[in-house]
Structures are given as structure tokens and as C-alpha cells.
């Protein structure tokens, strides 16, 4: 989202313990984009996996982005 974006909502569930010394990979992807009331919004799926390939965290975020048209 960069410095000009704004995090509108965040929902995260920690499903497994992240042990000290474990490696955790955090990933996300844009699942949907829309314009609502002139605001450019992106819904993102979030996840974290440990070094064993187990999902430790899952969630989603709603981000407001700047628009090239708005500057």
C-alpha cells in the first residue's frame, strides 16, 4: 500500500504458535479491487507459514489506495 495508502480494516487469526527460532514466511495477495464512494479499495488475503509448511496465521485486510486519476 506504500506510504500513501491507508489500512482501513485488518482481521488476523493466529492458529499455531510461532516458536522462537522458527522461520515464518508472511504472504499476501490482492483478492478483489473496487471503487466505493470515490475510494479505491483493495481486499487482501493474508497468511503466514512456518518452516514446516504449516499455516500459523490467516487473515484479511482492506486497504485504501491512492488513484493515479486523483494524484
PDB file with one MODEL, atoms N, CA, C and O in Angstrom:
MODEL        1
ATOM      1  N   UNK A   1       0.817  -1.188   0.000  1.00  0.00           N
ATOM      2  CA  UNK A   1       0.000   0.000   0.000  1.00  0.00           C
ATOM      3  C   UNK A   1       0.859   1.250   0.000  1.00  0.00           C
ATOM      4  O   UNK A   1       0.378   2.328  -0.350  1.00  0.00           O
ATOM      5  N   UNK A   2       2.113   1.127   0.384  1.00  0.00           N
ATOM      6  CA  UNK A   2       3.030   2.266   0.340  1.00  0.00           C
ATOM      7  C   UNK A   2       2.728   3.296   1.410  1.00  0.00           C
ATOM      8  O   UNK A   2       1.841   3.106   2.243  1.00  0.00           O
ATOM      9  N   UNK A   3       3.466   4.376   1.377  1.00  0.00           N
ATOM     10  CA  UNK A   3       3.306   5.441   2.372  1.00  0.00           C
ATOM     11  C   UNK A   3       1.985   6.190   2.225  1.00  0.00           C
ATOM     12  O   UNK A   3       1.473   6.734   3.203  1.00  0.00           O
ATOM     13  N   UNK A   4       1.431   6.223   1.021  1.00  0.00           N
ATOM     14  CA  UNK A   4       0.215   6.996   0.776  1.00  0.00           C
ATOM     15  C   UNK A   4      -1.062   6.189   0.957  1.00  0.00           C
ATOM     16  O   UNK A   4      -2.151   6.761   0.942  1.00  0.00           O
ATOM     17  N   UNK A   5      -0.956   4.878   1.128  1.00  0.00           N
ATOM     18  CA  UNK A   5      -2.130   4.036   1.351  1.00  0.00           C
ATOM     19  C   UNK A   5      -2.595   4.115   2.795  1.00  0.00           C
ATOM     20  O   UNK A   5      -1.895   4.648   3.656  1.00  0.00           O
ATOM     21  N   UNK A   6      -3.783   3.578   3.053  1.00  0.00           N
ATOM     22  CA  UNK A   6      -4.350   3.621   4.399  1.00  0.00           C
ATOM     23  C   UNK A   6      -4.999   2.276   4.711  1.00  0.00           C
ATOM     24  O   UNK A   6      -5.854   1.803   3.962  1.00  0.00           O
ATOM     25  N   UNK A   7      -4.592   1.671   5.811  1.00  0.00           N
ATOM     26  CA  UNK A   7      -5.167   0.396   6.238  1.00  0.00           C
ATOM     27  C   UNK A   7      -6.515   0.670   6.899  1.00  0.00           C
ATOM     28  O   UNK A   7      -6.568   1.255   7.981  1.00  0.00           O
ATOM     29  N   UNK A   8      -7.606   0.250   6.254  1.00  0.00           N
ATOM     30  CA  UNK A   8      -8.958   0.513   6.772  1.00  0.00           C
ATOM     31  C   UNK A   8      -9.417  -0.560   7.762  1.00  0.00           C
ATOM     32  O   UNK A   8     -10.015  -0.239   8.790  1.00  0.00           O
ATOM     33  N   UNK A   9      -9.142  -1.829   7.459  1.00  0.00           N
ATOM     34  CA  UNK A   9      -9.562  -2.935   8.331  1.00  0.00           C
ATOM     35  C   UNK A   9      -8.502  -4.023   8.290  1.00  0.00           C
ATOM     36  O   UNK A   9      -7.829  -4.216   7.277  1.00  0.00           O
ATOM     37  N   UNK A  10      -8.364  -4.728   9.404  1.00  0.00           N
ATOM     38  CA  UNK A  10      -7.431  -5.836   9.485  1.00  0.00           C
ATOM     39  C   UNK A  10      -8.026  -6.889  10.394  1.00  0.00           C
ATOM     40  O   UNK A  10      -8.474  -6.583  11.499  1.00  0.00           O
ATOM     41  N   UNK A  11      -8.033  -8.137   9.931  1.00  0.00           N
ATOM     42  CA  UNK A  11      -8.517  -9.252  10.722  1.00  0.00           C
ATOM     43  C   UNK A  11      -7.499 -10.375  10.598  1.00  0.00           C
ATOM     44  O   UNK A  11      -7.243 -10.865   9.498  1.00  0.00           O
ATOM     45  N   UNK A  12      -6.914 -10.785  11.726  1.00  0.00           N
ATOM     46  CA  UNK A  12      -5.882 -11.813  11.713  1.00  0.00           C
ATOM     47  C   UNK A  12      -6.175 -12.827  12.812  1.00  0.00           C
ATOM     48  O   UNK A  12      -6.529 -12.456  13.932  1.00  0.00           O
ATOM     49  N   UNK A  13      -6.026 -14.103  12.486  1.00  0.00           N
ATOM     50  CA  UNK A  13      -6.187 -15.188  13.455  1.00  0.00           C
ATOM     51  C   UNK A  13      -4.880 -15.964  13.544  1.00  0.00           C
ATOM     52  O   UNK A  13      -4.409 -16.520  12.551  1.00  0.00           O
ATOM     53  N   UNK A  14      -4.297 -15.999  14.739  1.00  0.00           N
ATOM     54  CA  UNK A  14      -3.102 -16.805  14.965  1.00  0.00           C
ATOM     55  C   UNK A  14      -3.585 -18.203  15.338  1.00  0.00           C
ATOM     56  O   UNK A  14      -4.228 -18.387  16.372  1.00  0.00           O
ATOM     57  N   UNK A  15      -3.275 -19.187  14.496  1.00  0.00           N
ATOM     58  CA  UNK A  15      -3.823 -20.540  14.657  1.00  0.00           C
ATOM     59  C   UNK A  15      -2.826 -21.529  15.245  1.00  0.00           C
ATOM     60  O   UNK A  15      -3.224 -22.578  15.752  1.00  0.00           O
ATOM     61  N   UNK A  16      -1.546 -21.211  15.183  1.00  0.00           N
ATOM     62  CA  UNK A  16      -0.494 -22.066  15.743  1.00  0.00           C
ATOM     63  C   UNK A  16       0.547 -21.154  16.381  1.00  0.00           C
ATOM     64  O   UNK A  16       0.676 -19.982  16.028  1.00  0.00           O
ATOM     65  N   UNK A  17       1.274 -21.716  17.315  1.00  0.00           N
ATOM     66  CA  UNK A  17       2.324 -20.976  17.988  1.00  0.00           C
ATOM     67  C   UNK A  17       3.523 -20.793  17.063  1.00  0.00           C
ATOM     68  O   UNK A  17       3.938 -21.729  16.379  1.00  0.00           O
ATOM     69  N   UNK A  18       4.074 -19.586  17.050  1.00  0.00           N
ATOM     70  CA  UNK A  18       5.329 -19.320  16.358  1.00  0.00           C
ATOM     71  C   UNK A  18       6.440 -19.402  17.398  1.00  0.00           C
ATOM     72  O   UNK A  18       6.597 -18.494  18.215  1.00  0.00           O
ATOM     73  N   UNK A  19       7.205 -20.479  17.371  1.00  0.00           N
ATOM     74  CA  UNK A  19       8.239 -20.716  18.371  1.00  0.00           C
ATOM     75  C   UNK A  19       9.480 -19.878  18.085  1.00  0.00           C
ATOM     76  O   UNK A  19       9.788 -19.591  16.928  1.00  0.00           O
ATOM     77  N   UNK A  20      10.181 -19.491  19.126  1.00  0.00           N
ATOM     78  CA  UNK A  20      11.425 -18.752  18.976  1.00  0.00           C
ATOM     79  C   UNK A  20      12.398 -19.601  18.178  1.00  0.00           C
ATOM     80  O   UNK A  20      12.596 -20.780  18.471  1.00  0.00           O
ATOM     81  N   UNK A  21      12.998 -18.998  17.177  1.00  0.00           N
ATOM     82  CA  UNK A  21      13.948 -19.703  16.319  1.00  0.00           C
ATOM     83  C   UNK A  21      13.330 -20.252  15.047  1.00  0.00           C
ATOM     84  O   UNK A  21      14.053 -20.566  14.101  1.00  0.00           O
ATOM     85  N   UNK A  22      12.017 -20.374  15.000  1.00  0.00           N
ATOM     86  CA  UNK A  22      11.352 -20.829  13.773  1.00  0.00           C
ATOM     87  C   UNK A  22      11.386 -19.725  12.720  1.00  0.00           C
ATOM     88  O   UNK A  22      11.394 -18.536  13.040  1.00  0.00           O
ATOM     89  N   UNK A  23      11.405 -20.140  11.481  1.00  0.00           N
ATOM     90  CA  UNK A  23      11.296 -19.196  10.374  1.00  0.00           C
ATOM     91  C   UNK A  23       9.829 -19.105   9.977  1.00  0.00           C
ATOM     92  O   UNK A  23       9.147 -20.122   9.852  1.00  0.00           O
ATOM     93  N   UNK A  24       9.354 -17.894   9.782  1.00  0.00           N
ATOM     94  CA  UNK A  24       7.968 -17.671   9.379  1.00  0.00           C
ATOM     95  C   UNK A  24       7.957 -16.837   8.109  1.00  0.00           C
ATOM     96  O   UNK A  24       8.617 -15.801   8.031  1.00  0.00           O
ATOM     97  N   UNK A  25       7.199 -17.294   7.112  1.00  0.00           N
ATOM     98  CA  UNK A  25       7.039 -16.547   5.876  1.00  0.00           C
ATOM     99  C   UNK A  25       5.652 -15.935   5.862  1.00  0.00           C
ATOM    100  O   UNK A  25       4.653 -16.639   6.005  1.00  0.00           O
ATOM    101  N   UNK A  26       5.592 -14.623   5.688  1.00  0.00           N
ATOM    102  CA  UNK A  26       4.316 -13.893   5.610  1.00  0.00           C
ATOM    103  C   UNK A  26       4.055 -13.565   4.146  1.00  0.00           C
ATOM    104  O   UNK A  26       4.926 -13.071   3.430  1.00  0.00           O
ATOM    105  N   UNK A  27       2.826 -13.858   3.724  1.00  0.00           N
ATOM    106  CA  UNK A  27       2.458 -13.631   2.326  1.00  0.00           C
ATOM    107  C   UNK A  27       1.082 -12.990   2.250  1.00  0.00           C
ATOM    108  O   UNK A  27       0.276 -13.074   3.176  1.00  0.00           O
ATOM    109  N   UNK A  28       0.847 -12.358   1.136  1.00  0.00           N
ATOM    110  CA  UNK A  28      -0.461 -11.768   0.897  1.00  0.00           C
ATOM    111  C   UNK A  28      -0.711 -11.620  -0.587  1.00  0.00           C
ATOM    112  O   UNK A  28       0.220 -11.588  -1.391  1.00  0.00           O
ATOM    113  N   UNK A  29      -1.977 -11.531  -0.938  1.00  0.00           N
ATOM    114  CA  UNK A  29      -2.323 -11.291  -2.341  1.00  0.00           C
ATOM    115  C   UNK A  29      -3.615 -10.504  -2.398  1.00  0.00           C
ATOM    116  O   UNK A  29      -4.483 -10.636  -1.535  1.00  0.00           O
ATOM    117  N   UNK A  30      -3.725  -9.695  -3.417  1.00  0.00           N
ATOM    118  CA  UNK A  30      -4.943  -8.915  -3.635  1.00  0.00           C
ATOM    119  C   UNK A  30      -6.000  -9.862  -4.171  1.00  0.00           C
ATOM    120  O   UNK A  30      -5.800 -10.513  -5.196  1.00  0.00           O
ATOM    121  N   UNK A  31      -7.124  -9.935  -3.474  1.00  0.00           N
ATOM    122  CA  UNK A  31      -8.184 -10.841  -3.894  1.00  0.00           C
ATOM    123  C   UNK A  31      -9.321 -10.117  -4.624  1.00  0.00           C
ATOM    124  O   UNK A  31     -10.077 -10.732  -5.376  1.00  0.00           O
ATOM    125  N   UNK A  32      -9.430  -8.807  -4.395  1.00  0.00           N
ATOM    126  CA  UNK A  32     -10.519  -8.060  -5.024  1.00  0.00           C
ATOM    127  C   UNK A  32     -10.193  -6.577  -4.977  1.00  0.00           C
ATOM    128  O   UNK A  32      -9.635  -6.089  -3.995  1.00  0.00           O
ATOM    129  N   UNK A  33     -10.544  -5.855  -6.047  1.00  0.00           N
ATOM    130  CA  UNK A  33     -10.385  -4.394  -6.082  1.00  0.00           C
ATOM    131  C   UNK A  33     -11.728  -3.781  -6.438  1.00  0.00           C
ATOM    132  O   UNK A  33     -12.500  -4.343  -7.214  1.00  0.00           O
ATOM    133  N   UNK A  34     -11.995  -2.611  -5.853  1.00  0.00           N
ATOM    134  CA  UNK A  34     -13.254  -1.926  -6.168  1.00  0.00           C
ATOM    135  C   UNK A  34     -13.128  -0.434  -5.853  1.00  0.00           C
ATOM    136  O   UNK A  34     -12.223  -0.004  -5.136  1.00  0.00           O
ATOM    137  N   UNK A  35     -14.052   0.333  -6.405  1.00  0.00           N
ATOM    138  CA  UNK A  35     -14.170   1.754  -6.088  1.00  0.00           C
ATOM    139  C   UNK A  35     -15.486   1.935  -5.364  1.00  0.00           C
ATOM    140  O   UNK A  35     -16.535   1.529  -5.864  1.00  0.00           O
ATOM    141  N   UNK A  36     -15.440   2.543  -4.184  1.00  0.00           N
ATOM    142  CA  UNK A  36     -16.629   2.724  -3.350  1.00  0.00           C
ATOM    143  C   UNK A  36     -16.611   4.146  -2.780  1.00  0.00           C
ATOM    144  O   UNK A  36     -15.680   4.519  -2.068  1.00  0.00           O
ATOM    145  N   UNK A  37     -17.631   4.928  -3.093  1.00  0.00           N
ATOM    146  CA  UNK A  37     -17.705   6.321  -2.651  1.00  0.00           C
ATOM    147  C   UNK A  37     -16.455   7.103  -3.045  1.00  0.00           C
ATOM    148  O   UNK A  37     -15.973   7.936  -2.277  1.00  0.00           O
ATOM    149  N   UNK A  38     -15.931   6.837  -4.236  1.00  0.00           N
ATOM    150  CA  UNK A  38     -14.747   7.532  -4.725  1.00  0.00           C
ATOM    151  C   UNK A  38     -13.436   7.041  -4.138  1.00  0.00           C
ATOM    152  O   UNK A  38     -12.381   7.583  -4.465  1.00  0.00           O
ATOM    153  N   UNK A  39     -13.474   6.031  -3.280  1.00  0.00           N
ATOM    154  CA  UNK A  39     -12.262   5.487  -2.673  1.00  0.00           C
ATOM    155  C   UNK A  39     -11.864   4.207  -3.391  1.00  0.00           C
ATOM    156  O   UNK A  39     -12.704   3.347  -3.656  1.00  0.00           O
ATOM    157  N   UNK A  40     -10.601   4.089  -3.697  1.00  0.00           N
ATOM    158  CA  UNK A  40     -10.081   2.899  -4.368  1.00  0.00           C
ATOM    159  C   UNK A  40      -9.635   1.914  -3.296  1.00  0.00           C
ATOM    160  O   UNK A  40      -8.680   2.168  -2.561  1.00  0.00           O
ATOM    161  N   UNK A  41     -10.340   0.781  -3.217  1.00  0.00           N
ATOM    162  CA  UNK A  41     -10.118  -0.195  -2.155  1.00  0.00           C
ATOM    163  C   UNK A  41      -9.596  -1.511  -2.723  1.00  0.00           C
ATOM    164  O   UNK A  41      -9.960  -1.921  -3.825  1.00  0.00           O
ATOM    165  N   UNK A  42      -8.736  -2.161  -1.944  1.00  0.00           N
ATOM    166  CA  UNK A  42      -8.229  -3.480  -2.297  1.00  0.00           C
ATOM    167  C   UNK A  42      -8.408  -4.396  -1.100  1.00  0.00           C
ATOM    168  O   UNK A  42      -8.011  -4.065   0.017  1.00  0.00           O
ATOM    169  N   UNK A  43      -9.014  -5.560  -1.348  1.00  0.00           N
ATOM    170  CA  UNK A  43      -9.134  -6.584  -0.304  1.00  0.00           C
ATOM    171  C   UNK A  43      -7.970  -7.554  -0.498  1.00  0.00           C
ATOM    172  O   UNK A  43      -7.695  -7.986  -1.617  1.00  0.00           O
ATOM    173  N   UNK A  44      -7.295  -7.889   0.587  1.00  0.00           N
ATOM    174  CA  UNK A  44      -6.114  -8.741   0.517  1.00  0.00           C
ATOM    175  C   UNK A  44      -6.271  -9.945   1.433  1.00  0.00           C
ATOM    176  O   UNK A  44      -6.760  -9.827   2.557  1.00  0.00           O
ATOM    177  N   UNK A  45      -5.850 -11.104   0.940  1.00  0.00           N
ATOM    178  CA  UNK A  45      -5.781 -12.314   1.756  1.00  0.00           C
ATOM    179  C   UNK A  45      -4.380 -12.373   2.354  1.00  0.00           C
ATOM    180  O   UNK A  45      -3.392 -12.146   1.655  1.00  0.00           O
ATOM    181  N   UNK A  46      -4.296 -12.679   3.649  1.00  0.00           N
ATOM    182  CA  UNK A  46      -3.020 -12.721   4.351  1.00  0.00           C
ATOM    183  C   UNK A  46      -2.796 -14.100   4.947  1.00  0.00           C
ATOM    184  O   UNK A  46      -3.744 -14.788   5.325  1.00  0.00           O
ATOM    185  N   UNK A  47      -1.523 -14.498   5.027  1.00  0.00           N
ATOM    186  CA  UNK A  47      -1.219 -15.780   5.657  1.00  0.00           C
ATOM    187  C   UNK A  47       0.233 -15.791   6.104  1.00  0.00           C
ATOM    188  O   UNK A  47       1.063 -15.040   5.594  1.00  0.00           O
ATOM    189  N   UNK A  48       0.520 -16.652   7.061  1.00  0.00           N
ATOM    190  CA  UNK A  48       1.893 -16.900   7.490  1.00  0.00           C
ATOM    191  C   UNK A  48       2.072 -18.403   7.633  1.00  0.00           C
ATOM    192  O   UNK A  48       1.214 -19.091   8.185  1.00  0.00           O
ATOM    193  N   UNK A  49       3.194 -18.905   7.132  1.00  0.00           N
ATOM    194  CA  UNK A  49       3.512 -20.329   7.194  1.00  0.00           C
ATOM    195  C   UNK A  49       4.853 -20.493   7.899  1.00  0.00           C
ATOM    196  O   UNK A  49       5.756 -19.672   7.737  1.00  0.00           O
ATOM    197  N   UNK A  50       4.974 -21.568   8.686  1.00  0.00           N
ATOM    198  CA  UNK A  50       6.249 -21.831   9.344  1.00  0.00           C
ATOM    199  C   UNK A  50       7.154 -22.668   8.449  1.00  0.00           C
ATOM    200  O   UNK A  50       6.773 -23.040   7.339  1.00  0.00           O
ATOM    201  N   UNK A  51       8.359 -22.959   8.941  1.00  0.00           N
ATOM    202  CA  UNK A  51       9.351 -23.682   8.136  1.00  0.00           C
ATOM    203  C   UNK A  51       8.938 -25.106   7.810  1.00  0.00           C
ATOM    204  O   UNK A  51       9.531 -25.736   6.934  1.00  0.00           O
ATOM    205  N   UNK A  52       7.934 -25.620   8.500  1.00  0.00           N
ATOM    206  CA  UNK A  52       7.441 -26.972   8.233  1.00  0.00           C
ATOM    207  C   UNK A  52       6.293 -26.965   7.217  1.00  0.00           C
ATOM    208  O   UNK A  52       5.752 -28.016   6.872  1.00  0.00           O
ATOM    209  N   UNK A  53       5.930 -25.769   6.743  1.00  0.00           N
ATOM    210  CA  UNK A  53       4.855 -25.646   5.770  1.00  0.00           C
ATOM    211  C   UNK A  53       3.475 -25.571   6.392  1.00  0.00           C
ATOM    212  O   UNK A  53       2.471 -25.647   5.684  1.00  0.00           O
ATOM    213  N   UNK A  54       3.411 -25.422   7.711  1.00  0.00           N
ATOM    214  CA  UNK A  54       2.116 -25.343   8.395  1.00  0.00           C
ATOM    215  C   UNK A  54       1.635 -23.896   8.444  1.00  0.00           C
ATOM    216  O   UNK A  54       2.405 -22.975   8.715  1.00  0.00           O
ATOM    217  N   UNK A  55       0.360 -23.722   8.177  1.00  0.00           N
ATOM    218  CA  UNK A  55      -0.253 -22.394   8.263  1.00  0.00           C
ATOM    219  C   UNK A  55      -0.356 -22.001   9.734  1.00  0.00           C
ATOM    220  O   UNK A  55      -1.010 -22.689  10.516  1.00  0.00           O
ATOM    221  N   UNK A  56       0.279 -20.909  10.107  1.00  0.00           N
ATOM    222  CA  UNK A  56       0.224 -20.453  11.502  1.00  0.00           C
ATOM    223  C   UNK A  56      -0.726 -19.284  11.694  1.00  0.00           C
ATOM    224  O   UNK A  56      -1.266 -19.091  12.783  1.00  0.00           O
ATOM    225  N   UNK A  57      -0.932 -18.506  10.640  1.00  0.00           N
ATOM    226  CA  UNK A  57      -1.762 -17.312  10.737  1.00  0.00           C
ATOM    227  C   UNK A  57      -2.539 -17.131   9.441  1.00  0.00           C
ATOM    228  O   UNK A  57      -2.013 -17.375   8.355  1.00  0.00           O
ATOM    229  N   UNK A  58      -3.793 -16.702   9.559  1.00  0.00           N
ATOM    230  CA  UNK A  58      -4.612 -16.407   8.387  1.00  0.00           C
ATOM    231  C   UNK A  58      -5.398 -15.127   8.663  1.00  0.00           C
ATOM    232  O   UNK A  58      -5.719 -14.814   9.809  1.00  0.00           O
ATOM    233  N   UNK A  59      -5.699 -14.398   7.598  1.00  0.00           N
ATOM    234  CA  UNK A  59      -6.475 -13.177   7.805  1.00  0.00           C
ATOM    235  C   UNK A  59      -6.747 -12.455   6.504  1.00  0.00           C
ATOM    236  O   UNK A  59      -6.524 -12.981   5.414  1.00  0.00           O
ATOM    237  N   UNK A  60      -7.232 -11.242   6.648  1.00  0.00           N
ATOM    238  CA  UNK A  60      -7.542 -10.397   5.503  1.00  0.00           C
ATOM    239  C   UNK A  60      -7.369  -8.933   5.900  1.00  0.00           C
ATOM    240  O   UNK A  60      -7.368  -8.585   7.081  1.00  0.00           O
ATOM    241  N   UNK A  61      -7.224  -8.099   4.896  1.00  0.00           N
ATOM    242  CA  UNK A  61      -7.084  -6.661   5.121  1.00  0.00           C
ATOM    243  C   UNK A  61      -7.854  -5.914   4.047  1.00  0.00           C
ATOM    244  O   UNK A  61      -8.012  -6.398   2.926  1.00  0.00           O
ATOM    245  N   UNK A  62      -8.330  -4.734   4.402  1.00  0.00           N
ATOM    246  CA  UNK A  62      -8.954  -3.811   3.456  1.00  0.00           C
ATOM    247  C   UNK A  62      -8.097  -2.551   3.439  1.00  0.00           C
ATOM    248  O   UNK A  62      -7.910  -1.888   4.459  1.00  0.00           O
ATOM    249  N   UNK A  63      -7.581  -2.240   2.249  1.00  0.00           N
ATOM    250  CA  UNK A  63      -6.629  -1.144   2.097  1.00  0.00           C
ATOM    251  C   UNK A  63      -7.207  -0.110   1.148  1.00  0.00           C
ATOM    252  O   UNK A  63      -7.759  -0.454   0.103  1.00  0.00           O
ATOM    253  N   UNK A  64      -7.077   1.165   1.517  1.00  0.00           N
ATOM    254  CA  UNK A  64      -7.449   2.257   0.617  1.00  0.00           C
ATOM    255  C   UNK A  64      -6.190   2.734  -0.080  1.00  0.00           C
ATOM    256  O   UNK A  64      -5.198   3.068   0.569  1.00  0.00           O
ATOM    257  N   UNK A  65      -6.235   2.764  -1.404  1.00  0.00           N
ATOM    258  CA  UNK A  65      -5.072   3.132  -2.205  1.00  0.00           C
ATOM    259  C   UNK A  65      -5.270   4.486  -2.861  1.00  0.00           C
ATOM    260  O   UNK A  65      -6.399   4.934  -3.066  1.00  0.00           O
ATOM    261  N   UNK A  66      -4.168   5.125  -3.184  1.00  0.00           N
ATOM    262  CA  UNK A  66      -4.260   6.352  -3.950  1.00  0.00           C
ATOM    263  C   UNK A  66      -4.562   5.983  -5.402  1.00  0.00           C
ATOM    264  O   UNK A  66      -4.271   4.871  -5.842  1.00  0.00           O
ATOM    265  N   UNK A  67      -5.130   6.901  -6.117  1.00  0.00           N
ATOM    266  CA  UNK A  67      -5.505   6.676  -7.506  1.00  0.00           C
ATOM    267  C   UNK A  67      -4.649   7.540  -8.406  1.00  0.00           C
ATOM    268  O   UNK A  67      -4.360   8.687  -8.066  1.00  0.00           O
ATOM    269  N   UNK A  68      -4.241   7.020  -9.533  1.00  0.00           N
ATOM    270  CA  UNK A  68      -3.496   7.831 -10.498  1.00  0.00           C
ATOM    271  C   UNK A  68      -4.364   8.999 -10.977  1.00  0.00           C
ATOM    272  O   UNK A  68      -3.858  10.089 -11.242  1.00  0.00           O
ATOM    273  N   UNK A  69      -5.671   8.758 -11.084  1.00  0.00           N
ATOM    274  CA  UNK A  69      -6.578   9.819 -11.550  1.00  0.00           C
ATOM    275  C   UNK A  69      -6.678  10.948 -10.527  1.00  0.00           C
ATOM    276  O   UNK A  69      -6.783  12.119 -10.893  1.00  0.00           O
ATOM    277  N   UNK A  70      -6.644  10.586  -9.224  1.00  0.00           N
ATOM    278  CA  UNK A  70      -6.747  11.612  -8.169  1.00  0.00           C
ATOM    279  C   UNK A  70      -5.403  12.261  -7.881  1.00  0.00           C
ATOM    280  O   UNK A  70      -5.354  13.392  -7.397  1.00  0.00           O
ATOM    281  N   UNK A  71      -4.305  11.556  -8.173  1.00  0.00           N
ATOM    282  CA  UNK A  71      -2.961  12.089  -7.903  1.00  0.00           C
ATOM    283  C   UNK A  71      -2.514  11.830  -6.499  1.00  0.00           C
ATOM    284  O   UNK A  71      -1.408  12.216  -6.121  1.00  0.00           O
TER     285      UNK A  71
ENDMDL
END
